Amino acid sequence: MSRPRETNVLTRVFPPPDDAFGRLVRRKERKVRARRVGTTIVAIVVAAMLVAGLALTLLAREPRTEPGNGTITTANVGSLGPAWWSRPGRVGGTIQPILAGGHVYAIDGSERLRVYPVSCGTPCEPISTERIGPPTRWGWGAPVAAGDHVFVGTSDGTLLAYPISCGGDPSCAPDWSAKLGDDMSSASPIVADGVVYVASDARGAGLIGAYPETCVPVERTCGPLWTGRLPFGFLGAQPAVADGVVFVGSQDGVLSAFSTTCADDGGRCQPLWRATIGRGGSGGWSSMPAPITAVGSTVYVPASSAMYAYRARCTPVHGRCRPLWVAELDSWIDDTAVGSGSVFASTYDGAINVLPRTCGRTCRPIASIEDGGDGSPSVSGDLLYVAGRDGFRVFNASCGRTADPCAPLWSSPKSIGGFNNHATIAGDLLLASPVDGTVYAFTPGGSVPLPGAAAVPRRPSGWYGAFYGLVAVAVIVWVVRRRRRRRTAPSPSA
């Protein structure tokens, strides 16, 4: 006869609930689930921090300067530095780069239109490259942006209208084109009041044509509103529009003034008046290679070694108008620009002549800036930008008229070399191209190393420390979790 097992006193006094074992199992399962959820959350957070740290580290490794949204002023021009640069193009230079729709457009020396992003690494590679015409020795004309299009004059006498919405898409084609003469690459198109004006060389003469900016083409071809004939030929005297009059020069030094509404039944227009002011071109060169500039109701016309100022709405006497003033300079004029109070004329003797905008009948320079020859001045705000054979320099645009000396506020690094084309100033971005065809984007605070130069030693980025610190944290968390699992794992003999 077996002896009955003694029952624990506590068990008799406090009997366990019927589902005690089930409760214990469920509690452990909840702990396991909570541990797994916590581990998963920690892993996701650590992984996200690692990815963010790696991305920021990679961004910090690429030397680049992002242009801001300010402007270049006399206060910050001294800190100009390269934001990016492209690879060199054909030796001989790139035409003035322009900014349109968040992209930079430039025509190189081989008549290829190159499109770059406005924010770029170095070297900046073009988004697209398209040949627009045969090579030419007169490639001075830059693209022009107006409305929804970028207008380009080519060396085979074609005006191309690219939609800005293309954004440099290699497959993008012009919305329309127009044929005028044989070569319109020596001057930029001009857009005024919804009309595109372009001049071109032609056999035995020159031509000027007016086209609607929003042309409705017939099979992608746009017909002119009107055309006008220029005596002898056209070469470089870029047109200007003021007070309803289009002014354009010809190769032999004849200034023609056409009405913007000029058109007869056949679309051929006759000028309101003409004036012979140049000394005539020689050896195939033009006596009016520099652009004509209109500011307000006054038109400034360079011809040979003289600068002329005309009233836009003058009353011609015997078919010609008398200039407001004339300035005779010591050498032939290469390029011009007009600021708020001065006219700047670069001459082949290596000087930038500073002329007052308001003069007597005979005007004389009030100051001279030595630029090394073939300088191309541009004015934006209070600053004068001079792209010359000795490099690129920036001056106060009031120099010569005030006590401010005509001393450069900023000069491009000598390693870049000389420039032979205008610059474009857009906000805090200065776009310019030297004679080797490279496109440079300068901005205040720009610090990208120049081509061919050793990279500037960079202090280790703080993101490197953050990234490797996150890696160490992730390893420690993994090790701790593994050790906890081993301690809480049930014994095989249990």
PyMOL commands that set and color helices and strands:
alter all, ss='L'
color gray80, all
select helices_A, chain A and resi 9-13+20-61+77-79+164-166+414-416+462-488
alter helices_A, ss='H'
color red, helices_A
select strands_A, chain A and resi 80-85+98-100+103-107+112-117+128-131+144-146+149-153+158-163+176-179+190-192+195-202+205-212+226-230+240-242+245-249+254-259+268-269+273-276+293-295+298-303+306-311+325-328+333-338+342-347+351-356+362-363+367-370+376-380+383-388+391-396+410-411+424-426+429-432+440-444
alter strands_A, ss='S'
color yellow, strands_A
deselect
rebuild
show_as cartoon
